[in-house]
Amino acid sequence: MKKLIGLAAFCIAAGMLFMLFLVNRFVGLVLIVLLLLIGYNFFCCD
């Protein structure tokens, strides 16, 4: 289950890279970093 959550968070963060060019960059950047860290921890760590 942790790997599924990690993969979903990573995919959301990758999709938010497109949002970075459309709206407020600071909010998008914070959300991307947060989701990448969550995704990495859930997917790669046991």
Sequence and secondary structure as in RCSB ss.txt:
>XXXX:A:sequence
MKKLIGLAAFCIAAGMLFMLFLVNRFVGLVLIVLLLLIGYNFFCCD
>XXXX:A:secstr
 HHHHHHHHHHHHHHHHHHHTTS HHHHHHHHHHHHHHHHHHHH  
